[in-house]
Amino acid sequence: MPLAVRMLHLTLASLLHSFDWKLADGLKPERLDMSEKFGITLQKALPLLAVPIQV
Protein backbone atom coordinates (compact mmCIF):
# COMPACT_ATOMS: atom_id res chain seq x y z
CA MET A 1 0.00 0.00 0.00
CA PRO A 2 2.74 2.59 0.76
CA LEU A 3 4.31 1.88 -2.64
CA ALA A 4 0.93 2.28 -4.37
CA VAL A 5 0.37 5.67 -2.72
CA ARG A 6 3.77 6.87 -3.93
CA MET A 7 3.27 5.47 -7.43
CA LEU A 8 -0.11 7.19 -7.73
CA HIS A 9 1.55 10.61 -7.52
CA LEU A 10 4.19 9.63 -10.08
CA THR A 11 1.60 8.24 -12.50
CA LEU A 12 -0.63 11.30 -12.20
CA ALA A 13 2.32 13.64 -12.69
CA SER A 14 3.39 11.69 -15.80
CA LEU A 15 -0.10 11.99 -17.30
CA LEU A 16 -0.30 15.70 -16.53
CA HIS A 17 3.11 16.29 -18.07
CA SER A 18 2.59 14.12 -21.19
CA PHE A 19 -0.54 15.85 -22.44
CA ASP A 20 -1.81 19.33 -23.03
CA TRP A 21 -5.22 19.78 -21.43
CA LYS A 22 -8.28 21.80 -22.43
CA LEU A 23 -11.65 22.23 -20.80
CA ALA A 24 -14.51 20.31 -22.39
CA ASP A 25 -17.20 21.96 -24.51
CA GLY A 26 -15.10 25.07 -25.17
CA LEU A 27 -15.47 26.27 -21.58
CA LYS A 28 -13.22 29.20 -20.68
CA PRO A 29 -11.27 29.16 -17.37
CA GLU A 30 -12.91 32.47 -16.38
CA ARG A 31 -16.37 30.81 -16.62
CA LEU A 32 -15.43 27.70 -14.61
CA ASP A 33 -17.81 27.00 -11.72
CA MET A 34 -15.68 26.66 -8.57
CA SER A 35 -18.58 26.13 -6.13
CA GLU A 36 -18.20 23.34 -3.61
CA LYS A 37 -20.46 20.58 -2.31
CA PHE A 38 -20.44 20.21 1.48
CA GLY A 39 -19.48 16.88 3.02
CA ILE A 40 -16.70 15.23 5.01
CA THR A 41 -14.34 16.33 2.23
CA LEU A 42 -14.96 19.26 -0.08
CA GLN A 43 -15.84 18.27 -3.62
CA LYS A 44 -16.65 20.40 -6.63
CA ALA A 45 -20.40 20.78 -7.09
CA LEU A 46 -19.94 20.22 -10.83
CA PRO A 47 -17.08 17.82 -11.68
CA LEU A 48 -14.19 19.18 -13.74
CA LEU A 49 -14.05 17.67 -17.21
CA ALA A 50 -10.69 18.10 -18.93
CA VAL A 51 -9.83 16.64 -22.32
CA PRO A 52 -6.26 15.53 -23.07
CA ILE A 53 -4.56 16.70 -26.25
CA GLN A 54 -1.50 14.63 -27.12
CA VAL A 55 1.68 16.68 -27.47
CHARMM internal coordinates of N, CA and C (Angstrom, degrees):
IC EDIT
DIST 1 N 1 CA 1.4549
DIST 1 CA 1 C 1.5334
ANGL 1 N 1 CA 1 C 111.62
DIST 1 C 2 N 1.3447
ANGL 1 CA 1 C 2 N 120.76
DIHE 1 N 1 CA 1 C 2 N -45.09
DIST 2 N 2 CA 1.4596
ANGL 1 C 2 N 2 CA 119.08
DIHE 1 CA 1 C 2 N 2 CA 178.42
DIST 2 CA 2 C 1.5329
ANGL 2 N 2 CA 2 C 112.63
DIHE 1 C 2 N 2 CA 2 C -60.08
DIST 2 C 3 N 1.3379
ANGL 2 CA 2 C 3 N 117.13
DIHE 2 N 2 CA 2 C 3 N -36.32
DIST 3 N 3 CA 1.4639
ANGL 2 C 3 N 3 CA 119.72
DIHE 2 CA 2 C 3 N 3 CA 177.59
DIST 3 CA 3 C 1.5240
ANGL 3 N 3 CA 3 C 110.59
DIHE 2 C 3 N 3 CA 3 C -66.53
DIST 3 C 4 N 1.3242
ANGL 3 CA 3 C 4 N 117.02
DIHE 3 N 3 CA 3 C 4 N -40.28
DIST 4 N 4 CA 1.4719
ANGL 3 C 4 N 4 CA 121.00
DIHE 3 CA 3 C 4 N 4 CA 179.91
DIST 4 CA 4 C 1.5191
ANGL 4 N 4 CA 4 C 111.07
DIHE 3 C 4 N 4 CA 4 C -62.74
DIST 4 C 5 N 1.3172
ANGL 4 CA 4 C 5 N 117.12
DIHE 4 N 4 CA 4 C 5 N -40.38
DIST 5 N 5 CA 1.4746
ANGL 4 C 5 N 5 CA 120.65
DIHE 4 CA 4 C 5 N 5 CA 179.36
DIST 5 CA 5 C 1.5229
ANGL 5 N 5 CA 5 C 110.15
DIHE 4 C 5 N 5 CA 5 C -63.85
DIST 5 C 6 N 1.3100
ANGL 5 CA 5 C 6 N 117.39
DIHE 5 N 5 CA 5 C 6 N -40.13
DIST 6 N 6 CA 1.4712
ANGL 5 C 6 N 6 CA 120.27
DIHE 5 CA 5 C 6 N 6 CA 178.65
DIST 6 CA 6 C 1.5254
ANGL 6 N 6 CA 6 C 111.70
DIHE 5 C 6 N 6 CA 6 C -70.53
DIST 6 C 7 N 1.3177
ANGL 6 CA 6 C 7 N 116.75
DIHE 6 N 6 CA 6 C 7 N -38.60
DIST 7 N 7 CA 1.4612
ANGL 6 C 7 N 7 CA 120.57
DIHE 6 CA 6 C 7 N 7 CA -179.36
DIST 7 CA 7 C 1.5262
ANGL 7 N 7 CA 7 C 111.77
DIHE 6 C 7 N 7 CA 7 C -69.55
DIST 7 C 8 N 1.3169
ANGL 7 CA 7 C 8 N 117.31
DIHE 7 N 7 CA 7 C 8 N -29.88
DIST 8 N 8 CA 1.4551
ANGL 7 C 8 N 8 CA 120.85
DIHE 7 CA 7 C 8 N 8 CA 178.08
DIST 8 CA 8 C 1.5216
ANGL 8 N 8 CA 8 C 110.80
DIHE 7 C 8 N 8 CA 8 C -58.98
DIST 8 C 9 N 1.3168
ANGL 8 CA 8 C 9 N 117.29
DIHE 8 N 8 CA 8 C 9 N -45.11
DIST 9 N 9 CA 1.4683
ANGL 8 C 9 N 9 CA 121.40
DIHE 8 CA 8 C 9 N 9 CA 179.22
DIST 9 CA 9 C 1.5249
ANGL 9 N 9 CA 9 C 110.69
DIHE 8 C 9 N 9 CA 9 C -63.54
DIST 9 C 10 N 1.3145
ANGL 9 CA 9 C 10 N 117.63
DIHE 9 N 9 CA 9 C 10 N -42.17
DIST 10 N 10 CA 1.4594
ANGL 9 C 10 N 10 CA 121.52
DIHE 9 CA 9 C 10 N 10 CA 179.88
DIST 10 CA 10 C 1.5259
ANGL 10 N 10 CA 10 C 110.78
DIHE 9 C 10 N 10 CA 10 C -65.06
DIST 10 C 11 N 1.3184
ANGL 10 CA 10 C 11 N 117.20
DIHE 10 N 10 CA 10 C 11 N -43.80
DIST 11 N 11 CA 1.4636
ANGL 10 C 11 N 11 CA 121.25
DIHE 10 CA 10 C 11 N 11 CA -179.86
DIST 11 CA 11 C 1.5255
ANGL 11 N 11 CA 11 C 111.15
DIHE 10 C 11 N 11 CA 11 C -64.73
DIST 11 C 12 N 1.3144
ANGL 11 CA 11 C 12 N 117.21
DIHE 11 N 11 CA 11 C 12 N -44.07
DIST 12 N 12 CA 1.4639
ANGL 11 C 12 N 12 CA 120.83
DIHE 11 CA 11 C 12 N 12 CA 178.46
DIST 12 CA 12 C 1.5262
ANGL 12 N 12 CA 12 C 110.71
DIHE 11 C 12 N 12 CA 12 C -63.38
DIST 12 C 13 N 1.3069
ANGL 12 CA 12 C 13 N 117.45
DIHE 12 N 12 CA 12 C 13 N -43.37
DIST 13 N 13 CA 1.4627
ANGL 12 C 13 N 13 CA 121.17
DIHE 12 CA 12 C 13 N 13 CA 178.84
DIST 13 CA 13 C 1.5243
ANGL 13 N 13 CA 13 C 110.73
DIHE 12 C 13 N 13 CA 13 C -62.63
DIST 13 C 14 N 1.3224
ANGL 13 CA 13 C 14 N 117.67
DIHE 13 N 13 CA 13 C 14 N -39.61
DIST 14 N 14 CA 1.4658
ANGL 13 C 14 N 14 CA 120.95
DIHE 13 CA 13 C 14 N 14 CA 178.45
DIST 14 CA 14 C 1.5284
ANGL 14 N 14 CA 14 C 110.96
DIHE 13 C 14 N 14 CA 14 C -63.50
DIST 14 C 15 N 1.3232
ANGL 14 CA 14 C 15 N 117.03
DIHE 14 N 14 CA 14 C 15 N -43.29
DIST 15 N 15 CA 1.4675
ANGL 14 C 15 N 15 CA 119.88
DIHE 14 CA 14 C 15 N 15 CA 177.74
DIST 15 CA 15 C 1.5262
ANGL 15 N 15 CA 15 C 111.68
DIHE 14 C 15 N 15 CA 15 C -63.77
DIST 15 C 16 N 1.3127
ANGL 15 CA 15 C 16 N 116.45
DIHE 15 N 15 CA 15 C 16 N -44.24
DIST 16 N 16 CA 1.4672
ANGL 15 C 16 N 16 CA 119.90
DIHE 15 CA 15 C 16 N 16 CA 179.95
DIST 16 CA 16 C 1.5217
ANGL 16 N 16 CA 16 C 111.34
DIHE 15 C 16 N 16 CA 16 C -62.50
DIST 16 C 17 N 1.3177
ANGL 16 CA 16 C 17 N 116.41
DIHE 16 N 16 CA 16 C 17 N -37.30
DIST 17 N 17 CA 1.4612
ANGL 16 C 17 N 17 CA 120.83
DIHE 16 CA 16 C 17 N 17 CA -177.84
DIST 17 CA 17 C 1.5308
ANGL 17 N 17 CA 17 C 112.54
DIHE 16 C 17 N 17 CA 17 C -77.64
DIST 17 C 18 N 1.3330
ANGL 17 CA 17 C 18 N 118.12
DIHE 17 N 17 CA 17 C 18 N -30.57
DIST 18 N 18 CA 1.4595
ANGL 17 C 18 N 18 CA 121.97
DIHE 17 CA 17 C 18 N 18 CA -173.60
DIST 18 CA 18 C 1.5253
ANGL 18 N 18 CA 18 C 114.13
DIHE 17 C 18 N 18 CA 18 C -81.07
DIST 18 C 19 N 1.2961
ANGL 18 CA 18 C 19 N 117.47
DIHE 18 N 18 CA 18 C 19 N -14.77
DIST 19 N 19 CA 1.4595
ANGL 18 C 19 N 19 CA 120.61
DIHE 18 CA 18 C 19 N 19 CA -177.03
DIST 19 CA 19 C 1.5169
ANGL 19 N 19 CA 19 C 110.24
DIHE 18 C 19 N 19 CA 19 C -125.93
DIST 19 C 20 N 1.3241
ANGL 19 CA 19 C 20 N 115.01
DIHE 19 N 19 CA 19 C 20 N 154.45
DIST 20 N 20 CA 1.4543
ANGL 19 C 20 N 20 CA 120.98
DIHE 19 CA 19 C 20 N 20 CA 164.11
DIST 20 CA 20 C 1.5202
ANGL 20 N 20 CA 20 C 105.02
DIHE 19 C 20 N 20 CA 20 C -91.28
DIST 20 C 21 N 1.3122
ANGL 20 CA 20 C 21 N 117.27
DIHE 20 N 20 CA 20 C 21 N 147.38
DIST 21 N 21 CA 1.4612
ANGL 20 C 21 N 21 CA 121.13
DIHE 20 CA 20 C 21 N 21 CA -175.33
DIST 21 CA 21 C 1.5209
ANGL 21 N 21 CA 21 C 109.61
DIHE 20 C 21 N 21 CA 21 C -121.33
DIST 21 C 22 N 1.3299
ANGL 21 CA 21 C 22 N 115.83
DIHE 21 N 21 CA 21 C 22 N 144.17
DIST 22 N 22 CA 1.4630
ANGL 21 C 22 N 22 CA 121.26
DIHE 21 CA 21 C 22 N 22 CA 172.68
DIST 22 CA 22 C 1.5211
ANGL 22 N 22 CA 22 C 107.73
DIHE 21 C 22 N 22 CA 22 C -133.68
DIST 22 C 23 N 1.2949
ANGL 22 CA 22 C 23 N 116.06
DIHE 22 N 22 CA 22 C 23 N 158.02
DIST 23 N 23 CA 1.4606
ANGL 22 C 23 N 23 CA 121.01
DIHE 22 CA 22 C 23 N 23 CA 176.72
DIST 23 CA 23 C 1.5217
ANGL 23 N 23 CA 23 C 109.00
DIHE 22 C 23 N 23 CA 23 C -78.73
DIST 23 C 24 N 1.3146
ANGL 23 CA 23 C 24 N 116.87
DIHE 23 N 23 CA 23 C 24 N 144.43
DIST 24 N 24 CA 1.4567
ANGL 23 C 24 N 24 CA 121.64
DIHE 23 CA 23 C 24 N 24 CA -178.25
DIST 24 CA 24 C 1.5192
ANGL 24 N 24 CA 24 C 111.55
DIHE 23 C 24 N 24 CA 24 C -69.80
DIST 24 C 25 N 1.3116
ANGL 24 CA 24 C 25 N 116.15
DIHE 24 N 24 CA 24 C 25 N 155.29
DIST 25 N 25 CA 1.4673
ANGL 24 C 25 N 25 CA 124.33
DIHE 24 CA 24 C 25 N 25 CA 175.19
DIST 25 CA 25 C 1.5190
ANGL 25 N 25 CA 25 C 113.68
DIHE 24 C 25 N 25 CA 25 C 59.83
DIST 25 C 26 N 1.3406
ANGL 25 CA 25 C 26 N 117.69
DIHE 25 N 25 CA 25 C 26 N 26.83
DIST 26 N 26 CA 1.4568
ANGL 25 C 26 N 26 CA 120.62
DIHE 25 CA 25 C 26 N 26 CA 177.03
DIST 26 CA 26 C 1.5189
ANGL 26 N 26 CA 26 C 114.44
DIHE 25 C 26 N 26 CA 26 C 68.03
DIST 26 C 27 N 1.3206
ANGL 26 CA 26 C 27 N 117.57
DIHE 26 N 26 CA 26 C 27 N 19.96
DIST 27 N 27 CA 1.4582
ANGL 26 C 27 N 27 CA 121.97
DIHE 26 CA 26 C 27 N 27 CA -179.65
DIST 27 CA 27 C 1.5300
ANGL 27 N 27 CA 27 C 110.28
DIHE 26 C 27 N 27 CA 27 C -67.06
DIST 27 C 28 N 1.2942
ANGL 27 CA 27 C 28 N 116.99
DIHE 27 N 27 CA 27 C 28 N 136.71
DIST 28 N 28 CA 1.4664
ANGL 27 C 28 N 28 CA 122.62
DIHE 27 CA 27 C 28 N 28 CA 178.49
DIST 28 CA 28 C 1.5240
ANGL 28 N 28 CA 28 C 109.38
DIHE 27 C 28 N 28 CA 28 C -91.40
DIST 28 C 29 N 1.3396
ANGL 28 CA 28 C 29 N 118.54
DIHE 28 N 28 CA 28 C 29 N 144.93
DIST 29 N 29 CA 1.4701
ANGL 28 C 29 N 29 CA 120.74
DIHE 28 CA 28 C 29 N 29 CA 179.93
DIST 29 CA 29 C 1.5310
ANGL 29 N 29 CA 29 C 113.18
DIHE 28 C 29 N 29 CA 29 C -56.54
DIST 29 C 30 N 1.3351
ANGL 29 CA 29 C 30 N 117.03
DIHE 29 N 29 CA 29 C 30 N -31.82
DIST 30 N 30 CA 1.4651
ANGL 29 C 30 N 30 CA 120.31
DIHE 29 CA 29 C 30 N 30 CA -179.30
DIST 30 CA 30 C 1.5364
ANGL 30 N 30 CA 30 C 110.94
DIHE 29 C 30 N 30 CA 30 C -67.30
DIST 30 C 31 N 1.3437
ANGL 30 CA 30 C 31 N 117.70
DIHE 30 N 30 CA 30 C 31 N -26.13
DIST 31 N 31 CA 1.4569
ANGL 30 C 31 N 31 CA 122.15
DIHE 30 CA 30 C 31 N 31 CA -176.25
DIST 31 CA 31 C 1.5273
ANGL 31 N 31 CA 31 C 112.64
DIHE 30 C 31 N 31 CA 31 C -97.64
DIST 31 C 32 N 1.3314
ANGL 31 CA 31 C 32 N 117.49
DIHE 31 N 31 CA 31 C 32 N 6.44
DIST 32 N 32 CA 1.4577
ANGL 31 C 32 N 32 CA 122.65
DIHE 31 CA 31 C 32 N 32 CA -177.68
DIST 32 CA 32 C 1.5228
ANGL 32 N 32 CA 32 C 110.73
DIHE 31 C 32 N 32 CA 32 C -69.43
DIST 32 C 33 N 1.3205
ANGL 32 CA 32 C 33 N 116.99
DIHE 32 N 32 CA 32 C 33 N 129.02
DIST 33 N 33 CA 1.4588
ANGL 32 C 33 N 33 CA 122.48
DIHE 32 CA 32 C 33 N 33 CA 179.40
DIST 33 CA 33 C 1.5338
ANGL 33 N 33 CA 33 C 108.74
DIHE 32 C 33 N 33 CA 33 C -79.06
DIST 33 C 34 N 1.3204
ANGL 33 CA 33 C 34 N 117.36
DIHE 33 N 33 CA 33 C 34 N 115.38
DIST 34 N 34 CA 1.4621
ANGL 33 C 34 N 34 CA 122.09
DIHE 33 CA 33 C 34 N 34 CA -177.85
DIST 34 CA 34 C 1.5301
ANGL 34 N 34 CA 34 C 111.51
DIHE 33 C 34 N 34 CA 34 C -105.80
DIST 34 C 35 N 1.3413
ANGL 34 CA 34 C 35 N 117.42
DIHE 34 N 34 CA 34 C 35 N 18.97
DIST 35 N 35 CA 1.4661
ANGL 34 C 35 N 35 CA 119.40
DIHE 34 CA 34 C 35 N 35 CA 178.90
DIST 35 CA 35 C 1.5240
ANGL 35 N 35 CA 35 C 109.77
DIHE 34 C 35 N 35 CA 35 C -69.05
DIST 35 C 36 N 1.3294
ANGL 35 CA 35 C 36 N 114.67
DIHE 35 N 35 CA 35 C 36 N 155.30
DIST 36 N 36 CA 1.4597
ANGL 35 C 36 N 36 CA 120.98
DIHE 35 CA 35 C 36 N 36 CA -174.51
DIST 36 CA 36 C 1.5166
ANGL 36 N 36 CA 36 C 110.72
DIHE 35 C 36 N 36 CA 36 C -116.16
DIST 36 C 37 N 1.3367
ANGL 36 CA 36 C 37 N 115.16
DIHE 36 N 36 CA 36 C 37 N 154.71
DIST 37 N 37 CA 1.4582
ANGL 36 C 37 N 37 CA 122.38
DIHE 36 CA 36 C 37 N 37 CA 176.23
DIST 37 CA 37 C 1.5300
ANGL 37 N 37 CA 37 C 106.59
DIHE 36 C 37 N 37 CA 37 C -106.16
DIST 37 C 38 N 1.3077
ANGL 37 CA 37 C 38 N 117.24
DIHE 37 N 37 CA 37 C 38 N 128.05
DIST 38 N 38 CA 1.4605
ANGL 37 C 38 N 38 CA 122.03
DIHE 37 CA 37 C 38 N 38 CA -176.37
DIST 38 CA 38 C 1.5196
ANGL 38 N 38 CA 38 C 111.00
DIHE 37 C 38 N 38 CA 38 C -73.84
DIST 38 C 39 N 1.3235
ANGL 38 CA 38 C 39 N 116.14
DIHE 38 N 38 CA 38 C 39 N 140.75
DIST 39 N 39 CA 1.4582
ANGL 38 C 39 N 39 CA 122.40
DIHE 38 CA 38 C 39 N 39 CA 176.70
DIST 39 CA 39 C 1.5217
ANGL 39 N 39 CA 39 C 108.55
DIHE 38 C 39 N 39 CA 39 C -178.38
DIST 39 C 40 N 1.3155
ANGL 39 CA 39 C 40 N 116.93
DIHE 39 N 39 CA 39 C 40 N -164.47
DIST 40 N 40 CA 1.4623
ANGL 39 C 40 N 40 CA 120.08
DIHE 39 CA 39 C 40 N 40 CA 177.68
DIST 40 CA 40 C 1.5261
ANGL 40 N 40 CA 40 C 109.99
DIHE 39 C 40 N 40 CA 40 C -62.31
DIST 40 C 41 N 1.3473
ANGL 40 CA 40 C 41 N 115.63
DIHE 40 N 40 CA 40 C 41 N -40.98
DIST 41 N 41 CA 1.4662
ANGL 40 C 41 N 41 CA 120.86
DIHE 40 CA 40 C 41 N 41 CA 171.82
DIST 41 CA 41 C 1.5143
ANGL 41 N 41 CA 41 C 107.55
DIHE 40 C 41 N 41 CA 41 C -117.95
DIST 41 C 42 N 1.3195
ANGL 41 CA 41 C 42 N 117.06
DIHE 41 N 41 CA 41 C 42 N 151.95
DIST 42 N 42 CA 1.4574
ANGL 41 C 42 N 42 CA 120.23
DIHE 41 CA 41 C 42 N 42 CA 179.27
DIST 42 CA 42 C 1.5208
ANGL 42 N 42 CA 42 C 109.34
DIHE 41 C 42 N 42 CA 42 C -80.81
DIST 42 C 43 N 1.3125
ANGL 42 CA 42 C 43 N 115.63
DIHE 42 N 42 CA 42 C 43 N 129.59
DIST 43 N 43 CA 1.4498
ANGL 42 C 43 N 43 CA 122.15
DIHE 42 CA 42 C 43 N 43 CA 175.83
DIST 43 CA 43 C 1.5138
ANGL 43 N 43 CA 43 C 108.32
DIHE 42 C 43 N 43 CA 43 C -122.94
DIST 43 C 44 N 1.3287
ANGL 43 CA 43 C 44 N 116.10
DIHE 43 N 43 CA 43 C 44 N 156.14
DIST 44 N 44 CA 1.4537
ANGL 43 C 44 N 44 CA 119.53
DIHE 43 CA 43 C 44 N 44 CA 174.63
DIST 44 CA 44 C 1.5187
ANGL 44 N 44 CA 44 C 108.77
DIHE 43 C 44 N 44 CA 44 C -68.34
DIST 44 C 45 N 1.3179
ANGL 44 CA 44 C 45 N 117.13
DIHE 44 N 44 CA 44 C 45 N 139.30
DIST 45 N 45 CA 1.4622
ANGL 44 C 45 N 45 CA 121.02
DIHE 44 CA 44 C 45 N 45 CA 178.38
DIST 45 CA 45 C 1.5251
ANGL 45 N 45 CA 45 C 110.43
DIHE 44 C 45 N 45 CA 45 C -64.18
DIST 45 C 46 N 1.3219
ANGL 45 CA 45 C 46 N 116.77
DIHE 45 N 45 CA 45 C 46 N -41.22
DIST 46 N 46 CA 1.4619
ANGL 45 C 46 N 46 CA 122.35
DIHE 45 CA 45 C 46 N 46 CA 174.29
DIST 46 CA 46 C 1.5261
ANGL 46 N 46 CA 46 C 107.20
DIHE 45 C 46 N 46 CA 46 C -114.47
DIST 46 C 47 N 1.3297
ANGL 46 CA 46 C 47 N 118.61
DIHE 46 N 46 CA 46 C 47 N 120.82
DIST 47 N 47 CA 1.4680
ANGL 46 C 47 N 47 CA 120.42
DIHE 46 CA 46 C 47 N 47 CA -177.06
DIST 47 CA 47 C 1.5285
ANGL 47 N 47 CA 47 C 112.40
DIHE 46 C 47 N 47 CA 47 C -59.90
DIST 47 C 48 N 1.3153
ANGL 47 CA 47 C 48 N 116.06
DIHE 47 N 47 CA 47 C 48 N 146.22
DIST 48 N 48 CA 1.4586
ANGL 47 C 48 N 48 CA 122.35
DIHE 47 CA 47 C 48 N 48 CA 177.12
DIST 48 CA 48 C 1.5184
ANGL 48 N 48 CA 48 C 108.16
DIHE 47 C 48 N 48 CA 48 C -77.25
DIST 48 C 49 N 1.3140
ANGL 48 CA 48 C 49 N 116.57
DIHE 48 N 48 CA 48 C 49 N 131.16
DIST 49 N 49 CA 1.4518
ANGL 48 C 49 N 49 CA 121.18
DIHE 48 CA 48 C 49 N 49 CA 177.15
DIST 49 CA 49 C 1.5225
ANGL 49 N 49 CA 49 C 107.40
DIHE 48 C 49 N 49 CA 49 C -119.37
DIST 49 C 50 N 1.3282
ANGL 49 CA 49 C 50 N 115.76
DIHE 49 N 49 CA 49 C 50 N 109.71
DIST 50 N 50 CA 1.4570
ANGL 49 C 50 N 50 CA 121.75
DIHE 49 CA 49 C 50 N 50 CA 179.19
DIST 50 CA 50 C 1.5234
ANGL 50 N 50 CA 50 C 108.78
DIHE 49 C 50 N 50 CA 50 C -115.03
DIST 50 C 51 N 1.3243
ANGL 50 CA 50 C 51 N 116.01
DIHE 50 N 50 CA 50 C 51 N 141.20
DIST 51 N 51 CA 1.4554
ANGL 50 C 51 N 51 CA 121.78
DIHE 50 CA 50 C 51 N 51 CA -176.91
DIST 51 CA 51 C 1.5266
ANGL 51 N 51 CA 51 C 108.25
DIHE 50 C 51 N 51 CA 51 C -110.88
DIST 51 C 52 N 1.3510
ANGL 51 CA 51 C 52 N 117.58
DIHE 51 N 51 CA 51 C 52 N 126.69
DIST 52 N 52 CA 1.4630
ANGL 51 C 52 N 52 CA 119.04
DIHE 51 CA 51 C 52 N 52 CA 179.02
DIST 52 CA 52 C 1.5231
ANGL 52 N 52 CA 52 C 111.70
DIHE 51 C 52 N 52 CA 52 C -76.79
DIST 52 C 53 N 1.3201
ANGL 52 CA 52 C 53 N 115.30
DIHE 52 N 52 CA 52 C 53 N 142.68
DIST 53 N 53 CA 1.4515
ANGL 52 C 53 N 53 CA 122.86
DIHE 52 CA 52 C 53 N 53 CA 173.52
DIST 53 CA 53 C 1.5166
ANGL 53 N 53 CA 53 C 105.91
DIHE 52 C 53 N 53 CA 53 C -122.04
DIST 53 C 54 N 1.3272
ANGL 53 CA 53 C 54 N 117.56
DIHE 53 N 53 CA 53 C 54 N 117.15
DIST 54 N 54 CA 1.4575
ANGL 53 C 54 N 54 CA 120.29
DIHE 53 CA 53 C 54 N 54 CA -175.92
DIST 54 CA 54 C 1.5174
ANGL 54 N 54 CA 54 C 110.69
DIHE 53 C 54 N 54 CA 54 C -66.15
DIST 54 C 55 N 1.3269
ANGL 54 CA 54 C 55 N 116.01
DIHE 54 N 54 CA 54 C 55 N 136.19
DIST 55 N 55 CA 1.4632
ANGL 54 C 55 N 55 CA 122.18
DIHE 54 CA 54 C 55 N 55 CA -178.88
DIST 55 CA 55 C 1.5029
ANGL 55 N 55 CA 55 C 110.00
DIHE 54 C 55 N 55 CA 55 C -78.60
END
COOR INIT
IC SEED 1 N 1 CA 1 C
IC BUILD
